[in-house]
Amino acid sequence: MRIHPLDLAIVIAYLLGVTALGMRFRRGQQSVTDYFLGGRTAPWWALAFSIVATETSTLTIIGAPAISYGGNLTFLQLVFGYLIGRVLIVLLLLPGYFRGEFFTAYALIEKRFGHKMRAVAASTFLITRAIAEGVRVSAIALVVSVVLGTSEKLAVFIVIALTVLYTFEGGMKAVIWTDVVQLLIYLTGSAVTF
């Protein structure tokens, strides 16, 4: 399959641009709070965008309408649930979380509900996120492998390596702001498509 040079340039620019943006945040990490909580300085709307980008993806943007169209549009209510849920999380839960001295939501859960509930919540999250992210990485790796002409395994490695690089180096600020950019990219793409 031949890829047009413009398509190749777009994919490479995306991969390098997102990585460079994330790496930009490695400067200014003065404390553990800066690294894990972004210094508690991110605006509410960036947190909301990051939550939406983390919980959804272009697979959701493509898949939810397709499943709804194939059925009776009942599945489309999922999108409204995403929107309502994320707004409520940002407005009701995050302010209290950021006022506290917790580095993770699981520390808050442990304090409020005990060690067993923290273990259940953390385990459930890790298992479901591993599955969901595996699907997402595989999907983007398919595109990267076709565009770059590499094997899918190498494409998976490239995607994971770049993501780990900017996340490890830039901390939570890198995660939040790269999520914001990626959400804007796929929302713009969706708007242009429709």
C-alpha positions in Angstrom: 0.0 0.0 0.0 1.4 3.4 -1.0 0.9 6.3 1.4 0.9 9.8 0.0 3.8 11.9 1.4 1.4 14.4 2.9 -0.3 11.6 4.9 3.2 10.4 6.1 4.1 13.9 7.1 0.9 14.4 9.1 1.4 11.1 11.0 5.0 11.9 11.8 4.3 15.5 12.7 1.5 14.3 15.1 3.7 11.7 16.8 6.7 14.1 17.1 4.5 17.1 18.0 2.7 15.4 20.8 5.9 14.0 22.2 7.7 17.4 22.0 4.7 19.0 23.8 4.9 16.5 26.6 8.7 16.8 26.9 8.3 20.6 27.2 6.9 20.1 30.7 10.0 18.3 32.1 11.3 21.8 33.0 9.7 23.2 36.1 9.2 20.0 38.1 10.3 21.2 41.5 8.5 18.7 43.7 6.6 15.4 43.8 3.4 17.5 43.8 4.5 19.2 40.6 5.2 15.9 39.0 2.2 13.9 40.1 -0.4 16.6 40.4 0.8 19.2 37.9 1.5 21.6 40.8 -2.3 21.7 41.2 -2.3 24.5 38.6 -4.3 23.1 35.7 -7.5 24.9 34.9 -10.8 23.0 35.4 -11.5 22.9 31.7 -8.1 21.3 30.9 -8.8 18.6 33.5 -12.2 18.0 32.0 -10.7 17.7 28.5 -8.0 15.4 29.8 -10.6 13.2 31.5 -12.7 13.0 28.3 -9.6 12.3 26.2 -8.5 9.6 28.6 -11.9 7.9 28.8 -12.8 8.2 25.2 -10.8 8.1 22.0 -11.2 8.2 18.2 -12.5 4.7 18.5 -15.4 6.0 20.6 -16.0 8.8 18.1 -16.1 6.3 15.2 -17.6 3.3 17.1 -20.5 4.8 19.1 -22.3 6.3 16.1 -21.7 3.1 14.1 -23.1 0.9 16.8 -26.1 3.3 17.3 -26.8 3.4 13.6 -26.7 -0.4 13.4 -29.2 -0.7 16.2 -31.9 1.7 17.3 -29.8 4.6 18.5 -30.1 3.5 22.1 -26.3 3.2 22.4 -25.9 6.9 21.6 -27.0 7.6 25.1 -23.5 6.6 26.2 -22.1 9.8 24.7 -24.5 11.9 26.8 -23.5 9.9 29.9 -19.8 10.7 29.1 -20.5 14.4 28.9 -22.7 14.6 32.0 -20.4 12.3 34.1 -17.3 14.2 33.2 -18.8 17.6 34.0 -20.0 16.3 37.4 -16.6 14.8 38.2 -14.8 18.1 37.4 -17.2 20.3 39.2 -18.0 18.1 42.3 -15.2 15.7 42.9 -11.9 17.3 41.6 -12.0 20.5 43.7 -12.2 18.4 47.0 -9.5 16.0 45.7 -7.1 18.9 44.9 -7.7 20.6 48.2 -6.5 17.4 49.9 -3.0 16.1 50.3 -3.6 12.9 48.3 -1.4 12.0 45.3 -3.9 9.4 44.0 -7.6 8.9 44.0 -6.9 5.5 45.6 -5.3 7.2 48.7 -8.6 9.1 49.0 -10.6 5.9 48.6 -8.5 4.1 51.2 -9.0 6.9 53.8 -12.7 7.0 53.2 -13.6 3.4 52.6 -10.6 1.3 53.8 -7.7 -0.7 52.4 -9.9 -3.4 50.8 -11.9 -1.0 48.8 -8.8 0.8 47.6 -7.4 -2.6 46.5 -10.6 -3.5 44.7 -10.8 0.0 43.0 -7.2 0.0 42.0 -7.3 -3.5 40.6 -10.5 -2.9 38.7 -9.0 0.3 37.2 -5.7 -1.4 36.2 -7.4 -4.4 34.6 -10.0 -2.3 32.6 -7.5 0.3 31.6 -5.0 -2.3 30.4 -7.6 -3.8 28.2 -8.9 -0.5 26.9 -5.4 0.9 26.3 -4.3 -2.3 24.6 -7.2 -1.8 22.1 -6.3 1.8 21.6 -2.6 1.2 21.1 -3.3 -1.6 18.7 -5.6 0.7 16.7 -3.1 3.5 16.4 -0.3 1.0 15.8 -2.2 -0.3 12.7 -2.2 3.2 11.3 1.4 3.9 12.2 2.5 0.5 10.8 0.8 1.2 7.4 2.0 4.8 7.2 5.6 4.0 8.2 5.7 0.7 6.5 6.8 -1.2 9.6 5.5 -4.3 11.4 2.6 -3.9 13.9 4.9 -4.9 16.7 7.4 -2.2 15.9 4.6 0.3 15.6 3.2 -0.7 19.0 6.7 -0.2 20.4 7.0 3.3 18.8 3.6 4.4 20.1 4.3 3.1 23.6 7.9 4.4 23.7 6.9 8.0 22.7 4.0 8.0 25.2 6.1 6.7 28.1 8.8 9.2 27.2 6.7 12.3 27.5 4.7 11.0 30.4 7.8 10.0 32.4 9.6 13.2 31.6 6.8 15.7 31.8 4.6 14.3 34.6 1.0 15.1 35.0 1.2 18.4 33.2 2.4 16.6 30.1 -0.4 14.1 30.4 -3.1 16.8 30.8 -1.9 19.1 28.0 -1.2 16.4 25.5 -4.7 15.0 26.2 -6.1 18.5 25.6 -4.4 18.7 22.2 -5.4 15.2 21.2 -9.0 15.8 22.2 -9.1 19.0 20.1 -7.6 17.1 17.2 -10.1 14.4 17.2 -13.1 16.7 17.9 -11.9 18.9 15.0 -11.6 15.8 12.8 -15.1 14.7 13.7 -16.5 18.1 13.0 -14.8 18.3 9.6 -16.0 14.8 8.8 -19.6 15.5 9.5 
